[in-house]
Amino acid sequence: MIPLQRGPLPAELTARMAARTERIGEHRGGARESWRDARTIRRDLAVHLIAMSAGLSRCMYCGDSEGTSIDHFQPIAMAPQRAFDWLNHLWACAFCNSNQKRDLYPTDRQGRALLIDPTSDEPADHLDLVLATGAYRARTAKGRETIRIFGLDRPVLERGRAHAYVRCRSMLRDLARLTEHGEVTEAREVAQALAVQPFADVLYEMLRLRTAPRAVLVFGAEAVAGLNVLTGPHSAKWGPVRR
């Protein structure tokens, strides 16, 4: 899971959502049916959520599968008035949304969410990612519940992250070599491929740790050089690599 930036919605879409919220009490089926009937709003929201997502429309929770639907972070059943609240919408795959999270929303004794919202939380404050194994380890109660609710410890996800780590190191070494030899076009292609692959959390963690004292020992000197290329003064030409 990586931090994501939530931008403002167009004023026209915001107004349509506010109007829907005002009429929730008048809808025969309540908030849930009102949401289901709002096909145009859902379509327009999806465009903005996809633009916020990592890679190629990846699920904001697991980072592996393609996102397919809008998830209400705080479920409609618990907070019907937030059905059309932009700050309550995230992009999720069918498995994380329908099989894992469903209407689950654990809270602490003060009623605060015990799930990481990647648009308002820094996931690294609550989760440690063991790159070699692809396993997440909880740092806080919020991290622990996030792993449990979204099944971030599923073996298929851990194997996927471990393979992504191997792939990232190899591609970063290629990037460093291509850059060193002035092969700008191919270097750009490698950097852009890194930016859209699944499990963006692996690259994000490597970028976060690139200045750590043991980074060269753990990642290898060429991989660290590739990370520095991604974050260097000319990094804008590589495209949108999150860090």
Beta strands, then each sheet from edge to edge (+ up, - down):
strand 1: 69-72
strand 2: 89-92
strand 3: 127-130
strand 4: 135-138
sheet 1: 1+ 2-
sheet 2: 3+ 4-
end
